[in-house]
């Protein structure tokens, strides 16, 4: 069984997609969060109303785009258990695409993509946000909620 890191991203729009923020939470509890400059004109109405007002809540999260790759790679190396493979767990394909892009498409070979949307208990995810009084659509809070609500599903064998 691989070590899991739960990720979530916020971005400008589904069509003209640019990263706004990325949150990562290791199964062991360590966290990474960064907000990067984004083209304001690319933001859709939902992002302007819901995502943008949530920015600036985490101290020292602001990060230049050119520094993001090094910061993310360093964090991944620090939290990775010795020589273990890491599953990068996401519930939406664009999260993985933006994660890969932030790493300049040089994802470490010991990091494997894992779509977990069918392994997230939606009631537990809702409970996490409610119990902790944390809004949805914030990359770090949503990554925390996914970690909390993740339930491994047994494999189906033929």
N, C-alpha and C positions, 0 to 999 in steps of 0.2 A: 504494500500500500504506500503510495507516494504522499509526501508532505504537500499540504494544500495551502494555496494563497488565493483568497477571494478578492476579485477586482470589480470595480465599477467605474464608469466614466460619465461625465456630462459633456455634451457637445452642442454646437451651434444649431444644427438642423440636420434632418435626415438626408437631404439632397446635397447641400453645400456644407459638408461636415468638417468641422474643425474642433479639436480638443479644447475644452475649457478647464476641466479638472479630472484628476484620477485619484482614486482611493484604493489602497491595497491593505488587506488584513490577513496576516498569517494565522494558520490554525492554532498556533501557540500564543497568539494575542498581539504580536508586534504590528505596528501600523505605519503606513506611509501615505502621505497626502500632499498633493501639489496642485496649485492653480497656475495656469499659464495665460499669457496674453492671447487674445482671440480677436478676430475681426467682428466688431460689433454689428456691422451691416449684414453679416451672415446669420445672425440669431433670428429664429422664428419667434412668433408671439408667445408661445408656451415658455420658451427658454427665457425670454425677457421678463415674463410675469412670475415664473416659478423658480427657475434655476439661479439667475443672476442675483436676486435678493439674498440668496443663501451663501454667496461668496464672502470671504473675509472673516468667517467664524473661527477658523483654525489659525492660530498664531504661527508665523513664519512659513506659511504655505505658498506664498508667492514665489514663482520660479521662472527664470528665463527659459524659453524653449530650448536654447542651445545647451543649457545645463541639465535638462530633464533626463536625458539618456544616462549620463554618468551617475546622477543621484539615484535613479531607479535601479540601475545595475549594481551599484554599491549596496543598496538596501537589500536587494535580492540575494546577493552573496553573503551578507551578514546574517540574514534570517534562515538561510538554507542550512538544514542539518548536514553535517559532514558527508560529502559525496552522495547525498540522496537526490533522487529526481524530485522535481517540484511540479505539481499540477497547478496551472493558472486557471482558476475556476471563474467562469463568467456566465451570466444568464441571458446575454444578448450579443450577437455576433459582432456588432460595432465596438463593443468593449475590447474584444480581442484585437480587432483591426487597429483601433487607436492605441492600444498597449504596444503592439508590434511597431507601429509607426513611431511612437515615442522613443522606442529603442532603436530607431533608425533601421528597422527590419533586421536587427542583429540580436534576435532573441537567443539567450544562452541555450546550448543544446540540451542542457539538463532541465529546461522548462518545457512542459508539454501543455498544449491547449486542452481544456475540458469544458464543454458546454454542460451546465448543470441546471438549466431552467426546469427540467422535470424532476429535479431532486430538491427543489426549494418548497418548503411548506408555507404556502401563502398566509395562513392564519398565524403562524409563528413569526413571519416577517412583519406582518401588521402589528402583532403584539410587541415585538422589539421596538418599533418606532413609537408606539403608544406608551409603553412602560418607561421608556427613556426620554420621552418628550422630544424626540428628534424628527424633523420633517423628512419626508421622502424627497428624492431628486437632488440629494447632496451626495457626491461620489463616495466620501468616506463613510457617511452614515448608512448608505445603501450597501456598501461592501461589508460593514459590520452586521447589518441585518441579514445579509445572505449567509455569512458565516454562522450566525445564530440559528437560522432557519434551514440550513442544509441538513438533509437526511439521506444517507447513503441508501440507494435502492439495491436490493439483491439482484444479482445477474440472472438473466433468464437463460436457461440452457434448453437445448432441443431434445 
